[in-house]
């Protein structure tokens, strides 16, 4: 799963959100053997959709 977030403070707020912390705990105890989290900065993004008339550059 890829989650795209624009602002650093939003990432921090989500990480500290009480409901998210409970979900993390349950996930670690009951669902996941392992997982990886990567935080990165997108320098440039390009998209193509055959149904669109043109290209969308981000």
C-alpha positions as CSV (number, residue, x, y, z in Angstrom):
1,X,0.0,0.0,0.0
2,X,1.2,3.5,-0.8
3,X,0.1,6.4,1.2
4,X,0.9,9.8,-0.2
5,X,1.0,12.7,2.3
6,X,1.9,16.3,1.5
7,X,3.0,17.8,4.9
8,X,5.5,16.5,7.4
9,X,3.4,17.7,10.4
10,X,0.5,15.6,9.0
11,X,2.7,12.5,9.1
12,X,3.7,13.3,12.7
13,X,0.1,14.0,13.8
14,X,-1.1,10.7,12.3
15,X,1.7,8.8,13.9
16,X,0.7,10.2,17.3
17,X,-3.1,9.8,16.8
18,X,-4.7,7.8,19.6
19,X,-6.9,5.6,17.4
20,X,-3.9,4.9,15.1
21,X,-1.7,3.9,18.0
22,X,-4.4,1.4,19.1
23,X,-4.7,0.0,15.6
24,X,-0.9,-0.3,15.4
25,X,-0.8,-2.3,18.7
26,X,-3.6,-4.6,17.5
27,X,-1.9,-5.1,14.1
28,X,1.4,-6.0,15.7
29,X,-0.1,-8.4,18.2
30,X,-2.7,-10.1,15.9
31,X,-2.1,-9.4,12.2
32,X,1.4,-8.8,11.1
33,X,4.5,-10.9,11.3
34,X,6.5,-8.0,9.9
35,X,6.1,-4.8,7.9
36,X,8.2,-1.9,6.6
37,X,7.5,1.9,6.6
38,X,9.3,4.2,4.2
39,X,9.1,8.0,4.3
40,X,10.3,9.7,1.2
41,X,10.1,12.9,-0.8
42,X,8.8,12.8,-4.4
43,X,11.0,15.0,-6.5
44,X,8.9,14.6,-9.7
45,X,5.9,12.5,-10.7
46,X,4.4,11.6,-14.0
47,X,1.1,9.9,-14.8
48,X,-0.5,8.4,-17.9
49,X,-4.0,7.2,-18.3
50,X,-5.1,6.0,-21.7
51,X,-8.6,7.4,-21.0
52,X,-7.2,10.9,-20.6
53,X,-6.6,13.2,-23.5
54,X,-3.2,14.3,-22.3
55,X,-0.4,13.8,-19.8
56,X,-0.7,14.9,-16.2
57,X,2.6,16.1,-14.7
58,X,3.0,16.6,-11.0
